[in-house]
Amino acid sequence: MDHAAVLSLYDRDMREGAQPDGPDARVERTGGVVRQVSSARGWNGVVWSDLDETDVDAAIAAQVAYFSGLGREFEWKVYGHDRPVDLAQRLGAAGFTAEPKETLMVAEVAELALDAEPPEGIRLLPVTDAAGVDLVADVHRQAFGTDGSRMRDQLLARLAREPDTVVATVALAGDVPVSAARMEFVPGTRFAGLWGGGTVPCWRGRGIYRALVAHRAHTAATLGYRYLQVDASTQSRPILERLGFEALTTTTPWVWVP
């Protein structure tokens, strides 16, 4: 993979050319940044910026003022190659707080190892209704130790109003949900994004996460997407590398709370 070329394509298609990630969101381009504005239950933040030392502080202040006026928490998503080089430090000085750093990983679907089947006793169930979304939210709560209600609301809205833009799957041991994940599509781009992959603690290390990645990759290939993209945690990165994903850069959410 030509890392520089794929990263440039990702920046152009998925960040500078970002599209709303749900039916209640809109994308705005103003003052050298591309931001998404959504409801209080959706994702609000800056996905791309074209700034330098002369205008970065004013742009940060403008975004704080804008989202403050809406009463919204928002995220400035900083990638390792973003400019200026001290963007993260400037955000910290402006009152933003960094969340854990992740790695942007990309794979060509045609080059992936897609032979991972679910372990014995595990079946994969497509999520198509509110009952399935409740199972995904339950896994999210157990796997990540956080409230999954916002993710639940967003997934329900997309399945109801934009079903062609998301695929969600839950892994069941009998009737018990033990892992879940989703894949999001951006029409007109070459990237499909893998999100929310998590397994409840007592079921980890058995190959379920790997099987869910392979399952979604098969779907992406069927739909004609060339690349899969994921913001990988330190736990998922080794699994993804073994499947054929390559690290392109890092990404860190910087969060501002009104």
GUNUVO-338713 format. One line per field, with one value per residue (C-alpha): x, y, z; residue number from 0. Coordinates in Angstrom, 2 decimals. Layout:
N
east	c(X, ...)
north	c(Y, ...)
up	c(Z, ...)
nuba	c(NUM, ...)
# end
This chain:
258
east	c(0.00, 1.18, 0.58, 0.93, -1.44, -4.11, -3.87, -4.28, -7.34, -8.76, -8.27, -9.96, -12.91, -13.62, -12.50, -12.40, -15.30, -17.10, -20.78, -23.24, -23.10, -26.82, -30.21, -30.15, -26.66, -25.29, -21.75, -20.54, -17.38, -16.31, -13.17, -10.73, -12.51, -15.05, -17.40, -20.42, -23.36, -25.89, -28.39, -27.23, -27.54, -25.43, -21.75, -20.65, -17.13, -14.39, -13.32, -10.79, -8.92, -6.62, -4.86, -1.44, 0.21, -1.40, -5.04, -5.27, -5.99, -8.76, -10.29, -10.23, -11.88, -14.53, -15.47, -15.64, -17.89, -20.10, -20.69, -20.93, -23.79, -25.52, -24.77, -23.06, -20.06, -17.89, -14.78, -11.85, -10.47, -6.71, -4.67, -0.95, -0.15, -2.41, -0.98, 0.17, 2.32, 1.32, -2.43, -3.00, -1.10, -3.11, -6.35, -5.19, -4.39, -7.89, -9.54, -9.93, -9.23, -7.57, -9.15, -7.06, -5.09, -6.01, -4.42, -6.00, -5.69, -6.66, -6.75, -7.53, -10.49, -9.04, -5.87, -7.51, -7.47, -11.19, -11.23, -12.11, -15.26, -17.06, -15.92, -18.07, -21.29, -21.34, -23.76, -23.84, -27.18, -27.87, -29.35, -32.46, -34.82, -35.05, -34.65, -31.36, -30.16, -30.89, -28.58, -25.82, -26.26, -26.04, -22.74, -21.46, -22.17, -20.41, -17.48, -16.58, -18.02, -19.91, -23.53, -24.60, -27.81, -26.42, -25.05, -28.40, -30.34, -28.01, -28.12, -31.90, -32.23, -29.92, -31.59, -34.98, -34.12, -30.83, -30.60, -28.24, -25.53, -24.99, -24.73, -24.73, -24.10, -24.33, -22.64, -24.75, -23.79, -27.14, -29.41, -26.81, -25.16, -21.38, -19.96, -21.19, -19.95, -21.17, -19.95, -20.78, -20.77, -20.23, -21.79, -19.42, -16.24, -13.99, -13.97, -16.19, -15.65, -15.57, -16.95, -17.97, -16.39, -16.37, -16.62, -17.76, -14.74, -15.41, -15.65, -12.47, -9.57, -11.74, -11.68, -15.12, -13.78, -11.72, -14.79, -16.82, -14.11, -14.06, -17.86, -17.99, -15.15, -17.12, -20.06, -17.87, -16.41, -19.90, -20.88, -17.80, -15.80, -12.05, -10.82, -11.79, -10.91, -10.88, -9.76, -8.01, -7.41, -4.26, -6.26, -7.63, -4.56, -2.65, -5.69, -6.19, -2.52, -2.72, -5.72, -3.82, -4.58, -1.80, -1.28, -1.35, -1.39, -2.76, -5.98, -6.82, -10.20, -9.83, -13.11, -14.51, -17.34, -19.43)
north	c(0.00, 3.51, 4.99, 8.64, 8.26, 6.40, 8.88, 11.78, 10.05, 9.48, 13.13, 14.28, 11.87, 11.32, 14.53, 17.52, 16.02, 14.71, 13.85, 13.83, 10.63, 10.55, 11.92, 14.68, 15.97, 18.50, 19.33, 22.93, 24.43, 27.67, 29.49, 26.84, 23.94, 21.27, 20.53, 18.36, 19.83, 17.42, 17.18, 16.94, 13.15, 13.05, 13.63, 17.26, 18.21, 19.24, 16.54, 18.48, 21.78, 23.74, 26.07, 27.47, 29.41, 32.67, 31.63, 28.50, 30.22, 32.35, 29.22, 27.37, 30.32, 30.54, 26.88, 27.16, 30.19, 28.48, 25.25, 27.17, 29.11, 25.81, 24.51, 21.49, 19.43, 18.90, 17.09, 18.29, 15.17, 15.66, 13.39, 12.86, 14.65, 17.68, 21.19, 23.22, 20.68, 22.08, 21.96, 19.54, 21.75, 24.78, 22.89, 21.90, 25.52, 26.49, 24.13, 20.94, 17.55, 14.69, 11.25, 8.10, 8.14, 5.60, 4.46, 5.07, 1.70, 0.95, -2.23, -3.00, -5.34, -7.52, -8.11, -9.07, -12.50, -13.23, -16.85, -16.13, -17.99, -17.51, -19.96, -22.96, -22.02, -18.45, -17.23, -13.84, -12.04, -9.06, -6.11, -4.77, -3.57, -2.04, -5.41, -6.00, -2.48, -3.15, -6.17, -4.04, -1.41, -4.11, -5.37, -1.79, -1.20, -4.39, -4.17, -0.51, 0.22, 3.24, 4.16, 2.98, 5.02, 7.66, 5.01, 3.21, 6.32, 7.05, 3.48, 3.32, 6.58, 5.39, 2.00, 3.71, 6.59, 5.72, 1.90, 1.78, 3.61, 1.19, -2.54, -3.80, -7.33, -8.96, -12.22, -14.52, -17.43, -19.14, -16.16, -14.12, -11.19, -11.41, -9.15, -6.57, -4.24, -2.02, -0.77, 2.62, 3.59, 7.01, 7.12, 8.17, 7.25, 4.21, 3.75, 1.75, 2.37, -0.25, 1.05, -0.07, -3.52, -4.85, -8.12, -8.62, -9.38, -13.06, -13.87, -12.16, -14.04, -16.57, -15.04, -13.37, -9.88, -11.26, -13.05, -9.84, -7.97, -10.69, -10.71, -6.95, -7.11, -9.63, -7.23, -4.29, -6.32, -7.26, -3.58, -2.57, -0.67, -0.77, 0.15, -0.59, 2.00, 1.73, 3.88, 1.11, 0.91, -0.66, -3.85, -4.20, -3.04, -6.38, -8.31, -5.93, -6.11, -9.89, -9.56, -7.23, -3.69, -1.10, 1.89, 5.25, 7.80, 8.42, 10.13, 11.77, 13.18, 16.55, 17.28, 20.62, 20.64, 23.79)
up	c(0.00, -0.83, 2.60, 1.56, -1.38, 0.61, 3.50, 1.05, -0.44, 3.03, 3.96, 0.77, 0.79, 4.46, 6.14, 3.80, 1.84, 4.94, 4.74, 7.67, 9.72, 10.43, 9.41, 12.05, 11.20, 8.74, 7.60, 7.45, 5.97, 7.57, 8.67, 7.49, 9.20, 8.28, 11.16, 11.78, 13.66, 15.09, 17.91, 21.49, 21.15, 17.98, 17.24, 17.07, 16.09, 13.70, 11.25, 9.14, 9.19, 6.91, 9.34, 10.13, 12.94, 11.80, 12.02, 14.19, 17.51, 15.98, 14.38, 17.70, 19.45, 16.72, 17.10, 20.88, 20.52, 17.96, 19.87, 23.15, 21.62, 20.90, 24.39, 22.85, 23.82, 20.75, 19.61, 17.53, 15.88, 15.54, 13.26, 13.62, 10.35, 10.91, 10.82, 12.54, 14.35, 17.76, 17.08, 19.96, 22.41, 21.33, 21.87, 25.33, 26.14, 24.98, 27.48, 25.45, 27.04, 25.16, 25.08, 24.40, 21.17, 18.50, 15.25, 11.85, 10.10, 6.52, 4.46, 0.86, 0.97, -1.78, 0.27, 3.57, 5.18, 5.24, 6.37, 10.02, 11.02, 14.35, 17.04, 17.83, 19.58, 18.25, 15.60, 13.89, 13.77, 11.44, 13.33, 11.61, 14.35, 17.81, 19.53, 17.73, 18.53, 22.21, 22.04, 20.49, 23.23, 25.91, 24.47, 24.22, 27.92, 29.00, 26.59, 27.09, 30.52, 29.20, 28.61, 25.15, 24.94, 22.57, 20.21, 20.45, 19.44, 16.51, 15.22, 15.48, 13.52, 10.74, 10.40, 10.20, 7.86, 6.12, 6.18, 3.20, 5.15, 8.05, 8.77, 12.36, 13.60, 17.02, 18.00, 20.18, 22.41, 22.48, 23.09, 25.00, 23.16, 23.62, 20.87, 18.39, 15.69, 12.88, 9.50, 8.05, 4.38, 2.82, -0.65, -3.42, -1.54, -1.58, 2.19, 4.51, 8.21, 10.96, 14.25, 17.70, 17.64, 21.18, 23.08, 26.67, 28.88, 29.61, 25.87, 24.69, 23.17, 21.31, 17.81, 17.84, 17.09, 14.21, 12.82, 12.96, 11.04, 8.37, 8.17, 7.57, 5.06, 3.00, 3.00, 1.96, -0.90, -2.09, -2.11, -4.09, -1.47, -1.98, 1.51, 5.09, 7.72, 11.50, 14.42, 16.32, 20.06, 21.44, 22.05, 18.51, 16.58, 16.80, 15.58, 12.67, 11.71, 11.53, 9.21, 6.86, 8.08, 7.99, 10.26, 8.46, 11.29, 14.76, 15.75, 19.07, 20.12, 21.87, 23.66, 24.78, 27.31, 27.80)
nuba	c(0, 1, 2, 3, 4, 5, 6, 7, 8, 9, 10, 11, 12, 13, 14, 15, 16, 17, 18, 19, 20, 21, 22, 23, 24, 25, 26, 27, 28, 29, 30, 31, 32, 33, 34, 35, 36, 37, 38, 39, 40, 41, 42, 43, 44, 45, 46, 47, 48, 49, 50, 51, 52, 53, 54, 55, 56, 57, 58, 59, 60, 61, 62, 63, 64, 65, 66, 67, 68, 69, 70, 71, 72, 73, 74, 75, 76, 77, 78, 79, 80, 81, 82, 83, 84, 85, 86, 87, 88, 89, 90, 91, 92, 93, 94, 95, 96, 97, 98, 99, 100, 101, 102, 103, 104, 105, 106, 107, 108, 109, 110, 111, 112, 113, 114, 115, 116, 117, 118, 119, 120, 121, 122, 123, 124, 125, 126, 127, 128, 129, 130, 131, 132, 133, 134, 135, 136, 137, 138, 139, 140, 141, 142, 143, 144, 145, 146, 147, 148, 149, 150, 151, 152, 153, 154, 155, 156, 157, 158, 159, 160, 161, 162, 163, 164, 165, 166, 167, 168, 169, 170, 171, 172, 173, 174, 175, 176, 177, 178, 179, 180, 181, 182, 183, 184, 185, 186, 187, 188, 189, 190, 191, 192, 193, 194, 195, 196, 197, 198, 199, 200, 201, 202, 203, 204, 205, 206, 207, 208, 209, 210, 211, 212, 213, 214, 215, 216, 217, 218, 219, 220, 221, 222, 223, 224, 225, 226, 227, 228, 229, 230, 231, 232, 233, 234, 235, 236, 237, 238, 239, 240, 241, 242, 243, 244, 245, 246, 247, 248, 249, 250, 251, 252, 253, 254, 255, 256, 257)
# end
